Amino acid sequence: MCGIAGFAGWDADGAELARMCDAIRHRGPDDEGLRAVEGVGLGMRRLSIIDVAGGHQPIANEDGSVHVVFNGEIYNHHELRRELERRGHRFATRSDTETIVHGYEEYGDDVVTHLRGMFTFAIWDARRERLLVARDRVGIKPLYYWQDDGGVAWVSELRSLLALDRFRPELDPDAVAWYLSLGYVPDPHCIFRGVKKLAPGHRFTWSRADGLRVTEYWSPIRPEMGPISEAEAVTELRRLLADAVRSHLESEVPLGAFLSGGLDSSTVVALMAREGMQRVQTFSIGFDDAGYNEAPHAAAVARAIGTDHTELVVRPDADRLVEGVVSCFDEPFSDPSALPTYLVAELARRKVTVALSGDGGDELFAGYTRYAELMSRRTLPAAARAGLGVVGRQLPQGALGRNRILDLGRSRRGRYAATVAIALSEREGGVARPEIAARVPQLDLLLNPWFARSADRDFLTQMTLVDLQTYLPGDILTKVDRTSMAVSLEARVPLLDHPLVEFAVALPAELKLRDGTGKWIFRKAIQGLVPDIVLTKPKQGFAVPLPEWFRGDLRHRTIALLRTDSPIYEFVEPRAVARLVSEHQARRRDHSWLLWRLLVLDLWVSALRTGVLGRSTPMFAAVAA
């Protein structure tokens, strides 16, 4: 696990490459590797996990003509190594990284299809004067790229790009609009003009002769599988779950797991214990507000499974925590669950270097409550929806029944979008300036490009696939990567092992949601594996007491949003922000999520303009009661 940075097509400058890598020192405090020759720079920061002594990067092939830098873990590297050795390749290390460079020699650009794991990597082929850069199938690891003056740069985090002399950051208004709507900037957009994220399941090649070419090598969009009985599905799912967790356990450094006590994390931990790990180290966090404290439940699950459990119930210094967590992200990111995710990562890092996480199960098996709610609603005919939409948009903010009328006026896709995004225009209840609101489609059309990719599947499956392509990489995986890497902790997500993903997305919808209960087949598969209290507990998100924080410890932060020099007013209407603050402080409405979104934007843009964003993330300890 590490971070990578590099460039091709420009005069190599080893000092500049070193600055790019130093900006992501938090991703890899153990080692640095730099190679700057022939107009190409390959750099990395390493968090040593496998072949700690011998895995220094960049790693080359036998004759030194091909070099690779790599971020992630390849879980099938032993099998790959045996196959490549049978084909005549000679290895110099035990590192999983080296299987990529020899795999490239053997399979060319299709080496990505032979890799099982989470990864971004860059390969420079000196003989062909050609670059190959790739990102894993579901987007567990991040990768940005930028073209200029005939060359290209690629980085794990944007702070490395800020260290590149020729790069001049300029905010992209389209990306800001997407952020205000979704709370994150979705692939392939980036907060900086001219920069793009390499989307999950994609790779690009670059050479002076052919320029840059991006291609998709894998997609989660699959046809529904043929007839399968519930018993057959349970058997295969149990096999895939066990195999996924087993493959993620290799490590030469201490390894543990996050445990919230929910279905997914409990399943991962139970399978770790079943694989023979003695007293799995588990970690959970809670707040001293009982409504947001899952620590007692997690502790009960830990006792039932028999783990070595560490919990921390905190009353953090909210002001300091907010500043620190916002600094973990190289783009504006407003999921408030990043706060407890950071805290549990920091807690785990005190004892382990690798932690398994249960992320991904809700998208694969229809676990979010919004799926059942949306499937239970009746949708009106198009003509009636159009009329209600007109009426709703004409009603003033706060009018009785306005939100209900707007909801009835939306299509099924629009209703889904309204559960994961907010409208930007003031006419629909948003806060954005008109010129910003016009940069993204209204809610009814917002996610149509992603829905269109799976239009032949049922609507439940379409929703899960849209989440798998947008919310999962843009929000969930970004949150886990940045907060864990901020404290130099490797987080692994076995439920996103791609054989398991491919099986799950092809399952019929009736095996995922039944009688209003999500994760139907998943629950069947883990019966007898996890404690019964896991199966009976209602779903609870990983939340923080933001509503009360904004009326207490963080009240001054909401008031500060009203200052006339705040950078947010380049994008939002001052009167709309004033209304949010007033209504929230008076307890007329809970606007904490949107206020958090605006606060993050304010802090992030300020950090960019003062130069703080370009520094390596400072590691800081949580303040507990």
N, C-alpha and C positions, 0 to 999 in steps of 0.2 A: 504494500500500500504506500502511495506517495502522491506527489503532484508532479506534473510534467509541464515543460514550456520549451518553445523553440521557434525557429524561423528558417525559411529557405528562400533563396533568390536575392538576398542582400549580402553585402560584405560582412563576413563573420566578425563578431566582436565579442571576445570571451568575457570581457568585463561587463558588457551589457547583458549577456546571457546569465552571468552570475547574479546580477541585480534582479532579473526576472525570477530566478529560482529563490533568491533570498526573500522575495515578497511572499512566498508560500512555504517558508520554513516550518510553520506550524503543521503542515501536511506531512512533513518528513524530517523530524529533528535528528535522525540517526546518521544520515549520510547525504552527500551531495555528489552528483556526477555531471560533468560538463564535457562537451565535445564541440568545438567550433572550428571548422575547416571548410575550405572550398565553397564558401557562400552558404553554409548550412550550420545552424546551431541546434544541438540536441542537449536539453538539460533536464534534471530531475532532482527532487528532494525525496529521500527514502525513509519510510518507517519500516524497519526491518522485521519481517514476519517469518519468511521461509528462506532457508540458506542464509542465515544472518551473517555468517562470516564471508561467504563467497558470492553473494548476489549483487555486488556493486554494478551499477549501470553508468553509462550505456553498455549493453552487452552486444558482442559482435558474433558473426559466423566464423567459420574456421579460417578463412583468408582475410578477414577484416574488411570485406567489401560491403557488408550489410550491418547496420547498427540499429538498435531499438532502445527507446525509453518507454516505460510502461507504468501505468497506475492501476492497481487492482489485484485480483487473485484469479488464477486459472485453476479450477478445481479438478480438471481431468488431466493435469500436466504429467502425472506418472504414466497414464495410458498413452498419451501423445509421445512422450519420450521413448517408450518402448517401441512404438511403431516407427518413429523417425530413426532410431538406432538400427532397426531392422533394414531400413532403406539406406543405411550407410552414413548417417550424420554422426558427428563426434561432438560430445558435450564437454564443456570445461567446468561447469558448475552444477549444483543441484537445484538451482533456481527455476521457478516456473516461468520467469521472464525469458529464459533461453529457449524454451519450447516455441515461443512466438517467432523468433528470428529464424530458427531452423524450419519451422512450419511454413514461413514465407518462402524460403528457398524451395520447399517441396510443393506447396500448393498455390503460391502466388497470392494475389489479393484475396482469394477464397480461404486463406488461413483463418479468417474471422469465423467461418462456418464450422470450423473444427474446434473452436474454443468454447468451453463451458465455464462461465464465470462472470465476474464484473470487471470491466476494463475500459480504459482508453490507452491507446499506444500510438507511437509515431515511429515508422521505419524509414530510414534513408538508405536507398540502394545506390551506392556510388557508381557502380558500373553502368546503370541505366540513367543515372542522374535523375532519380525519381523518388517522390515521397508518397507514402501510404499512411493515412491517419484513420483510425476507426474508434467507434464507441459501442459499448455492449448493447445487447438486444433491447433491454427495457429502460436503459438510461440511469443505471445505478451510479455510474461515475460521470462527472461533467467534462465537457470539452467545448471551448470557444475557438473560433478562427476569424482571421481578418486579413484581407488582401490589400496591397498597396504597392504601387510602383513596380509591378512585375514580380512581387514576392508575396509570401504568406507567412503569418505567424499563427501558432496554436498554443493554447494555455488551458490548464485545469481551472484556474480562477482568473477573473479579470484584473485583479491587482497585479498579476505578472505583466499583463499588457500595458498597464499604467507605467511600468518600469521601462518600457521600450521607448527610446527617445523619439522615434518617428511617429508614434501614436499620439494623437490629440483627442482626448475624450470629448464627445458632444452628445448630449442626451437626445434620444430618438423620441419625438412626441408620440409616435405610434406605440412604442413599447410602454411609455408612461400610461397611455390610455388602456392598454391591455392590463397593466399592473393595477390600475385603479378599479378595473372591472373584476379581475380574477384574484388579485392579491399576490400575484407572481407574474413574471414575464414568460409566456409559453414558448417552447421550441417552435420554429428556429429563430424567433425574435431575440433581440438582446437590447438592453437598456442603452447601449451606445450605438450611435449611427454607424453603419458600415460593418459592424461586427455581427456574427451569427453564432448560434449554438449548433453544433453538429447533432442532429436529431438521433434519438435511440434507433439502433438497428441500421445505422448509416455509416458509410466510410467515404473518404475523399482521397483522390490522388492529385498530385501536382508535379509538373515538370515545366521547364522553360518552353519546351516545344508545344505542349498540349494545354498548358494552363491548369486551372483547377476544375475537377469534375467530381460532383457528389452523386453517389448512388445508394439506393436502399438494398441491403442484403438480407433483411429479415423483417417480417411484419407480424403483429399479433392477430391480424385479421384472418380468421380461419373459417371454413364452412363447418356447419354443425356435423358432428360425427354421426355415424349410422346408429341404428337401434342399440341401446345398451341398457341392461337392467340395473336396478339400484344396487343389487349385490355385486355385480361386476364393477360398477363405478366405485363402490366402497373399497373393494379389493385393490383395484389399480391405484386409487388415490392414496391408500395407506402405503403402498409400495413406493410411490413417487415421493411422498412426504418423508418417509424414512431415508430414502436414498439421497434426497436433497440435503437433509440435515447432516447425514453421515459425511457427505462430500465437503461440507463447510467446516469440519472440525480440525483440519490439519493446521498446525501452528507450532512454531518453536518458542513461542512466548506465551505468557498466561492468557487464557481464554475464558470468557463467561457469557452472560446473556442478560438483556433487559427483560424484566418481568413485571407486567402491569396486572396480571391475573386474568386478562381477557383470553378469548379463544386462541388467537394466533400466537401470542408470546408464550402462553401455557403449553401449547402444542409443541413449539420449538424446544422449550426447556424439558418437557417430558421425554421427547425423542432423544435429546442429548443424554439424559439420564439412562434411557434404555440402551443407548450405544455404549454404555459402560463407563461413562465419565463419573468418577467418584466425587460426590458432593459438588455438583455444578455450582459455580459462583454466579449468583443472580443479584440484580440491583433494581430497586424501585425508589421512586421519589413521591412525596406527597406534600400538600400544603396544610397549614394549621387551620384552614377553613374547611370544616367537615364536608361541605358540599362539593369540594374539589379534591378530597383526599381518598385515593384508592389504595394507600399503603396498607391498611389492615387487611383488605381482601388479598392483595398480592402476597402478604406475609402468610396468610392462611394457605394459599396455593403452594407457596414455597415449602411450608411444613409438610403438606400432604405429599409432595413429590420428593422431599428430602434434600433440598439444596442448602448450600452455604449462603444464606441470604443477608444482604446489606440493604437497609432502608434509611432514608433520611427524610424526616418531616420538617419542612423549613418554613420560616417566615423570612423570605429574602429581603435584602435591601433592594426594593423594587426598582428604584431609580438607577442604581448601579447595574442591576441585572439587565434592564432595558438597553442601556448604552452598550454594554458588553455584547449582548446577543445580536443587536442590530449590526455590530461591527463584524460579526462572523460571516455576513453575506456580502457577496460581491455585486449583487443586484438588489433593488428593493424587494423585500420578502416579508409578507405580513401575516403569516399563520402564527397566531399567538402560542400555539403548542410548541413552537421552537424554544420557548422559555423553559418548560419542564424537560424538553428533550435535551437541551444543553445541560441542565442540572443533573440529569441521570447519567449523561455521558461523562461529565466531570467527576461524578461519584464513582462510576465504574473504572475510570482511568487511574484512580488511586491504587487499584489492585490488579487490573488486567490491561492488556494492550489490544485485545480483540474482543468484541461483544457481538453476539448474534441478536438480531431483531426480528420481530414478527410482522413487519410491514409487508403489504401486498395482498393479504388474504381477503380483505373487503372488496377490492377491485376484481379479484379472480372469481369469488364465490358469492357476489351480491350481498355483502354484509352490511353496507350502509343503510340506515333506516330510510333514507330518502328514496331508495329503490322501491320498497314496499309501499310507501306513501304515494308515490307517483303512479305506480301500477294500479292502485285502488281508486284513483280519481277518474271521473267521467270527463271526456273532452267534448266541448260543444262544436257544432258545425262551423265551418270557416266564416260564413257570413255573420253569424251571431258573435263570433270572437272579434271580428273586425269592428263591429259596432260597439261592443263593450270596451275594446281598446281605446277607441276615440273618446268615449265617455270618461273612462278612467283617467286618461291623460289630461282632460280638461278640468277635472276636479282639483281644488287647491290641496297643497300638502297638509296632511293631518285630517282631511275630511273623513267623516265616518264611512266606513265601507270602501274607501278608495283602493286599498291594497287588494281586497277581495275581488273587486271589479277588474283590476288590472290582471290578476291571476286568471280569472275566467276568460279573459280576452287573449290568453296565450295558447299557442300550440303545445303539444306534448314536448317537443324539443325545447320550446321556450320556457316551459315550466321546469324542465330539468335544468336549463341554464340558470334559471332564477335561484336554484338551490346551491349553485357553486359559484355564481357571479352576481354582481350588482349592476343595475342599469346606471348609465353615466349621465344621461340628460336629466335636467331638472324636471322636465315634464313627466318623466317616469320615476321621480323620486331621487335622482342622482345629484351629485355635487359638482360635476365637471363643467368647465367652461364649454360653450357650444362647439368651438373649433376642436377641442380635445374629444368631446363626446362623439363627434362625427367621424373619428378615426377608427372606430370599431363598430361592427354591426349592432343593431338593437338586439335585445335578448332573444327574440324569436329566431334570429338568424345567426347568433353569435358563434355557435359551435357546429353549424351545418357542414363545414368542410370535413370535420372528423366524423360526424354522423354519416355522411355520404359514403365513407369507405366501407361501412358495414350495413348498407341499406337493405341488403337481402336477409339480414338476421332479424329476429323478433326484437321488440323495443327494449326489453330488459337487457338482453345481450348487447344491444347498441349502447345503452347507457354505461354498462361496465367497460366496454371497449373504448368509449370516449374517455372515461376516467383513466383507463390504462395508458392512453396516449397523451393525456393532458395533465390531469390532476396528480397522477402518480409520479411521473418524472419531474413535473414543474413544481409541485408542492412537497409531497411526502418524501421523495428521495433526495430532493435538494435540501430539505430540512435536516434529514439524518446525516447526509454527507457533510454539510458545512458545520453543524454543531459538533459532530464527533471529531472531525478533522481539526476543529479549533483547539481541541485538547489532545491532539495526536492519538486518537483512538480509532482503530479500524472497526467499522460497523459492517456486518455481513447480513444479507437478507435471503435466507434459504428458501422462503416461500416464492421467491422470484427466480428460482432455478428454471432455466428455459424449458426443459422437458415437462415440468409441472405446469408452467404457464400455457404451453401448447395444448396440454390435456384439458386444463380448466376452461380455456376460451372456447373449446369445441364442444363442451358439455351442453346438453339441452337445458333450456331455461328452467323447466319444471324440476330439475334436480338441484337448482340453486335457491329458488324462492318458492315456498309452498305454504299456503294458508297464512300468508303474511309474515312468515319466518324466513329470514335470509340465511345463507350458508347451510342449507338443508343437508346436502350431501357431505359437506365438511364436518358438520356436527355428527352425522352418522359414522363417519370414518374415525373420529377421535373418541368415540364412546369407549370407555374402558382404558383409554390411554391417559386422559386428563382427569383430575378430580371432578366429582359431580357438581361441586359448587361453581366450577367454571361454566358448565353447560346451562345452569339455571340463572346465572347473574344477568340482569339486563345490560345491554350495551351502553358503555359510557365513554365519551371521548376523553382525550388526554388534554384537559382544560386547565386554565388558570383563572383566578378570580378577578378578571379584568374589570367587570362592571363596578365592583367596589374599589378596586385600586384607583380607577379614574375619578372616583368621588372621595378618595382618601389620599394615600401615599403619592399617587400620580396625578392628583387634581391639577397641580401647577403645570403639568405637561399639556393638559387639554387647554388650559387658559393661555399657555404660550402659543398654541396654534393660532390664536387670534391676532398675534403681532403682525403688523403690516409688512414687515420685511421677510416674512417666512417664504422660502422658495416654493412652497406648495401653491401659492397664488398665481404662479405661471400656468397652473393646470386646473385649479378648482375655483369656485365662486366664493368670495368671502362671506356673503350673506348666508349661503348654505352651510358653511362651516360654523358660523355663529349660531345658526338654528340647532345644529347637532349638539354643540357644547351646552347650549341653554337647556334643551330638552333632557339631555342626559343628567346634568347636574340637578335639575328639578325633579328627577325620577319620573318624568312623564313617559320616556321611552328609553330602552337600552340601545345605545348607539356605540357600544364599546368596540365592536369589531371594526366598524368604519373609522372611528376615531383612532384606533390602533393603526389602521392602514395609512391614515394621513400622518400620524406621528412618525411612523417608520420612514415615509417618504421625506418628511422634513429632516429627520436625523441623517438619513442616507445621503441626500443631496448636499447637506451641510458638510458631512464627512468627506465627500468627493471634492468639494470646492476648497476645503482647508488642507487637503493632502493626506488626511488620516486614512482614507480608504486604501491608499496604495501601500500601506505597511502590512507586514505579516500580522495576523490576528493575535492580539495579546491574550495570553492565557490567564484567567483569573478564577479564584475559588468562589463558590457560592457562599453567601452569608446566611447561615442557619440560625434559627432561634436558639 
